[in-house]
Amino acid sequence: MKEDTLVVHEIYASLQGESTFAGLPCTFVRLTGCNLRCTWCDTPQAFYGGTRMRREDVLARALAFETPMVELTGGEPLLQPGAFLLLRELCDAGKRVLVETSGEAPVDGVDPRVHKIMDLKAPGSGENHRNRWSNLAHLTQNDEIKFVLAHRVDYEWMRDAITEHRLADKVPSLLASCVFGSLSPKDLAAWVLEDRLPVRVQLQMHKYIWGKDAQGV
């Protein structure tokens, strides 16, 4: 795939629903394609299809919303070579730039100005074996690690991974999310408090505002 084009699923402005930036206005550039098939994926519509666009047109569309923050997401956005250049160009345009990535795609080529929100896949995802642990070496104090948890087994895996890999020393924020409708946030909160884990329990704000099946918000 050429670096001067991107296959885009959608571009829209909304509120950031997750991460330490939750609640802030943000433009989302959702790219098409993903090489993982997590059991709980909430954006399977972005696996296929989309529109091939020139990278300069994607940049112009994203900037036209005039939000201070822009996030590149998917699918898995880092599968497309042009994504790395788009991230750099968004930074050059003065935006606060986020990228949401699965933890399987290499992140070492991402511009250091970009705020990486990187998943580590728990067993309940069905893709736990795909975690690229070498990515941890390329995370900085500008980044975050996210865990999506479906049940107690996932929680205990997260707890052990935080200790084993000293994750709290690698990034300032560890995010713990519930699979919507599967794990009760109340249960997750109780476990975190009991174990005194250094994590931020987060909810998918957009699903509570617009509903779990809403797209383009």
Secondary structure by P-SEA (a helix, b strand, c coil): cccccccccbbbbbccccccccccbbbbbbbbbbccccccccccccccbbbbbcaaaaaaaaacccccbbbbbccccccccaaaaaaaaaaaaccbbbbbbcccccccccccccccccccccccccccccccccccccccccbbbbbbbccaaaaaaaaaaaaaacccccccbbbbbcccccccaaaaaaaaaaacccbbbbccccccccccccccc
